[in-house]
């Protein structure tokens, strides 16, 4: 504290500062200032060190791995033979297994989605050189696995998606059975969805693994994918989508777990406003 007060007093008077530097550095008046300048740098560093709080390492979230139900520019099925999106059917197949490693997820999700869609829907899976040695199921003993099922199946002015509602129930049920603390957010408008995601981000920060399954009407504009909220109007155009829809990146930002963060987006990725 004394050093910080001294620095404050000296900075109020440039003349006092210069004379003080001469004294502490042994620099005679009128001679070179190099030693005085070195003394100034030393004092600044010392003051910063004295006034700084000790650094404490904190656990931070890892990046979010995103899995899309379909390729860029393509549509996704609302209902397959099982009654929902084949991408959801594939994920449920994996989550229902007694044990499954995270590193096997991209390959198996791709294989099963193609199978359940009869080769008509090719997902885009997350790609990375090395996956953490971690089980997707069952949840690790003493570890916290959490999930959010964010679904828009009914719209104020767009057509409803019965398959999405079917998926909301079966995906949530399977996640709970697999050991995930599971929340369901159904048919939210834009403001409600953003508020819910903000709250989930706080919750997921205390988890070891966090997962979101989200679907509804989806669009892709200039390479960016969006989920249309319940109050998205059929009268809106492409310009409104960027302001009145939720980006997949925004959904992914709600995943803040320490070991793994997984986002599964089941919506379409085409641009309905783009001319052929």
Secondary structure as UniProt FT lines:
FT   HELIX           2..12
FT   HELIX           14..25
FT   TURN            29..30
FT   HELIX           34..51
FT   STRAND          64..68
FT   TURN            72..73
FT   TURN            81..82
FT   HELIX           86..95
FT   STRAND          100..101
FT   HELIX           102..104
FT   HELIX           105..116
FT   TURN            117..119
FT   STRAND          135..137
FT   TURN            141..142
FT   STRAND          145..151
FT   HELIX           162..177
FT   TURN            178..179
FT   STRAND          181..186
FT   HELIX           190..204
FT   TURN            205..206
FT   STRAND          209..215
FT   STRAND          218..221
FT   TURN            222..223
FT   STRAND          224..228
FT   TURN            230..231
FT   TURN            234..235
FT   HELIX           238..244
FT   STRAND          245..247
FT   HELIX           248..252
FT   TURN            253..254
FT   STRAND          260..265
FT   TURN            272..273
//
